[in-house]
Amino acid sequence: MAVPNRIVRAPALAELCQTALRRAGLRLRDSALVADSLVAANLRGIDSHGVARLPHYLRRLELGSLNPRPRMRFERLAPACGVVEGDHGLGQLAMHRAAREAIRLARATGAGWVTVRNSSHCGALDYFGLEIARAGMNGLVFTHVDSMVLPFGARKPFCGTNPLCIAVPAGRGRELCLDMATSMVAWNVVANAALAGERIPRGWAVDRAGHDTTDPRRAAALYPVGTYKGSGLGLMIEVLCALLSGAPYGPDVPRMYEQLDQHRRLGGLVGAIDIRRFVPLREFQARVCELLARWNALPPSKAGDRVLYPGQREALCAARRSREGLPLPRALIATLETWCRERGLETRLVDATSG
């Protein structure tokens, strides 16, 4: 959909985000991490999980449902597993801590698994999966969210879009990275269609009665990707994230955009596998590179296209947007600049196209 955009530079956008988060009460290092994760999502073209989420975070911080200075704790439960207490802070902080602890456990034992409890929305999962991959390990990251996806054969939603991420180091500054939701389409795509007054394809969503709808304003739940396969995968992710951590599950999860004064109490699971325990890292990376080259060499189904491996589109987007700037909706920029101006904060977000 066509949205009026401005093109801005990533460093200036990160500075604006960090300034706003600092004013909202976050510590310097925490505000820098959350800002970096949001801008990284925009760089990779995952705009739905980028800076567009910042106004929501700021609102929750003001209402007290997000703790600006969580006292996160890590408890080692066994040689290869542990749990991070998120203390109702921003989800990026808890998941980042879990990724670091999983890496540390994997270096000691060969594999590390860390659950997360009392967390909140953490943005794009690839930020944490890639952190593990860049440490020379295979990363696996899971989270759950509030109920908005139909189980296969049902008329009411149960699980959330429940994404997963698997990231693998390929060497030469590349990673193989799958980051996907288990719903047919991201919820924000439907929301954007409603704002634009456009229809959505049949088979994306249902209304409150459980009937198919092409009217995004009537959409109450999404179909799972791959019918029963996506439905089953979403349920298993719910088990891994909620039941291992003691978090509420399914319809019991507080809703992200409707219960702004309540803690989200989300769970998560982060795993790291030390490749060196199985094969030499360079040998593994060389074989991954060979695999990816053969994948890219496959004949495309459409003339002029290219067969891309998971994460390649995002990496190409990041390289391009690092050079040319990030497209952000003007309405979002205005919201952020107004928020800062009302609190006496200086912003220096200028169009990248202005030179």
N, C-alpha and C positions, 0 to 999 in steps of 0.2 A: 504494500500500500504506500502511496506517495505521502510523505510526511515532511513538512517544512523543516529543513535541517540547517545547522551551522556546522562548519568544519573547525574543530579545535585540536590543539596539540595535547598529547597524552600527559606530559609532565605538568602542564598548567591545570589540566583537569584533576590530576591526582592531588595537586596542591590545594585546589578548591575543596575537594572531598575531605582531605585531611584537616583543613582548617575548620570545616563545619563539624566534623566528628570531635575535634579537640574542644570546640566550644560546647558540644553536647556532653562533655565530661570524660571522654576517653583519654587514656594515657597516650603519650607521644608515640611509643612503639606500636601500640595497638591501633591507633588511628592510621598510622602509616601502612600497617599490614592490611587493614580493611580497605583503605583507599586503593592500594596496589591491586588487591584481588578484584575490585569492581572495575578498575580501568583495564586490567588484563582481560577481563571478559569482553569488554567493548573492543579491545584490540583484536581479539580472536573472532569477532563477529557474533558473539553470544550476547547481543544487546539486551535481551530480556532479563539477563542476570547481572547486568553491569550497573552503571551509575543510575539507571532508571529506578533502582531499588533504594537509593539513598534517602529520598524524602520519606519513604515508609519507615526506614530505620530511625530517622531523626524524630518522627512522630512518636514511635514507640519509646524512644529514649526519654522524650518529654513526659509521656504518660507513666513511665516507670515500669513497663512490662519488659524492657531491656535494661540490664544492669550495665552501666557504662564502665565500671571497674570491677569485673568479676574476679573472685578469688578462686581461680581454677586450680584443681589438684589432680595429680596423677597417682593412682594406686596400682602397684604391680600385683597382679593376682596369681601369677605363675611365671615360670621362666620366659614364656613367649606370649603372655597376654596381660592386659591391664585395662583400666577404665579411667577416662578423663571426666571429672565433674566440671560442667560448663558454667555453673552458678548463674544461669539465665543471662549470660552475656551474648554478644553477637556470635553467630554460628561460625563465622570465619575464624575467630580466635580459638574456639574449642576444636574445630577440625584441624587447624594448623598444628595445635599442640598434639593432637592424636597422631597426625602424620609424623611429626618429629619423634614421638615416643615409639611408634611402630618401627621406624628406621633404626632407632637405638636397640630395640629388642631384637630385630632381625640381624643386626651386626653381631649380637652376642649369641644368638641361638639358631640363626638361619631363617627364621620367620617371626614376624610380630603381628599380633592382632590386638586392636584397641577399640573398645566401645566408647561411645560418648553419651552422656546423659545430661538432662536439663540444659539443652542447647536451643538454638533458634535457627532461622533461615541462614544458610551458609553460602549462598551464591552458587556459582558454577563449580561442580565437583572437579573439573579438570585442573583447577588451580592446585589442589592437594595431590591428585594423582601424578601430575607432572613433577611436583616437588619430590615425590618418592622416586620417580623414574630418573630424575637428574642426580639422585644419590646412587645410581647404578643398581636399582632394584625394580622389581615389578610391583606396581601399586594397584590396590583395589580399594575403592571408596564407595560407600553406600549411605543413603539417607532416606528418611520418609518424611511426608508432609501431611497436611490435613486432607480429609476425604473429598475427592473430586473425580474419581475414575470408576466406571462401572465394572464390576466383576463380569466375566463372560457369562451371558445368559440372564443377568440381573437387570432390574429396572431402577435401582437406586445405587448410588456410589458407596464404596467402602474404603478402599485404600486411596492414597494420594497418587501423584504422578511418579513417585518413588524412583528416582534416578540411580544410575550406577555409572562408575567410571573404572576402566582398566587402562593403565598406562605402562608402556614398555620402553626402555631406553634403546635407541637404535644407533647411538654414536653419531659423530659428526654434527652435533648440535640438533639432532632430530629425535622425535619420539613418536611412537605409535600410540594413539590415545583415542579410546572410545568413550564418549560421555553422552549418555542418552537417557531420556525419560521412558517410562513404560506405558505412557499414554499415547494416543494416536497423534496428538499435536499438543504443543505447549498451550497452557491456559491463556497466556498473554496474547497469543495470536487471535483467539476468539474475542478477547476483550478489545483488541485493536480494531477488529472488524466491526464490533458494535459501535465504537466511537466514530468510525468512518462511514457508518450506515451501509455497509456491504453485507452480502449474504456469505455464508460459509458452505462448503461442500457437504452434501448428505453423507453421513457416516462418521462425522467428527464428533457430534455432540447430541445430547437428548435434553428435553425440557424436564420440568419437575415431575411430570407424570410418567417419565421414562420413554417418551415417544421421540423419534428422530426429529430434529429441527434443523433448518437452514438459517434460522433467525438467531444471530449471536446474542441478542438481548434476552432470548428465552432459554439460552443454554444454561443448564444446571449441573451437568456432568459430562465427562469426556469418555469416549470409547478407549479401550486399551489397544495398544499397538499389537498387531498379529493375533487378534481375537483371543483364544484361550491361552496362547503362549505368553503374550504380554500380561494377561490377567494373572496367570500363575506366577510369573516372574515378579510382578509387583507385590503379590502376597508374600512370597518368600523373602523379599527385601524388607517387608514390614516385620516379619519374624526376626530377621537378623538385626534390625535397627531398634525395634521397640521391645521385643521380649527379652533380648540379651541385656538390655540396658535398664529395664524396668520402666520404660516410657509408656505413656498412653498409646493406644493403637487405633487405627481406622477412624471411625466416626467420633471417637473420644478425644482426638487431637484438637486442641483449640485452633480455631480458624485464623488464618494469617491476616485477612483483611476485614474481618468482622468483629473480632474480640481483641481490640487493640490494647486493652488494659490488662490482659491476661498473659502470663508466661506461656510460651509455646511448649516447653517441656519435651522438645524433640530428642530423639536418639539417633545414633549413627554408628557405623562400623568402618574402621580403616585397617587395611592389611598391607604388609610389606614382605616381599620374598627376596632373600639375598641370592641373586643369581650365581654368585661365586661359589656357593655351596654345591651347585649342580654342575656348572661348566665354567671355564674361564670367561670373564666378562667380555673381553675383546672378541673371543670366538662367538659368543652369543650375539653380540652386536653386529658382527660381520654377517652372520646368517640372517638376522633381522633385515639388514640393509639389502641383502640378496633377495629376500622374500618381497620386500617393498618394491624393488626394481622390477621384479617379474610381475607384480600386481599392476604397477603403472604401465607396463608394456602390453597389457591385455588390450585387444581391439575394442574400442568403445561401441556401444549400441547405436550412438548417433554420431554422424560425421562431424569432426571438429571438436568433439568432447574429449575428455581425458578421464581415465579410471583412477580415482583418488582413493588412498587408504584412509582409515579413520584418523582424524586429527590433521590431515594434510590441508584440507580446505581452510581450517582455522589458522594453521601456521602461515599459509600464503596470505590470508587476510591480515594477520598481525604484521607481517613484513610490509604489506602495502599501506596499512593505516599508520604504521610507524613513520613512513616517509611522507604520506599525504595528509595525515590528520584523521581525527575521528568524527564521523557524522553523528550529531546528537540533535534530537528534536528541540526546536527553539523554545517550545513550551516548557520542556524539562530544564533547560538552561535558565529560563526566566524564573522558574520556581526556586532553583538553587540560589541564584543571585539575589532574589528577594529575601530568602531565608537569611542569607549572610548579611545583607544590607540592614535588615531590621534589627540585627544584633551587633551592628557596628563593625562588621568584619569586611576587610578589603578583599575584592576579587579582581583577578587579572586574566579573565578568560576572554581572549580575543580570537577572531576568526583566523584560522591558519592560512586561508586564501588571501589574507590581506598582506602577507609577506612579513 
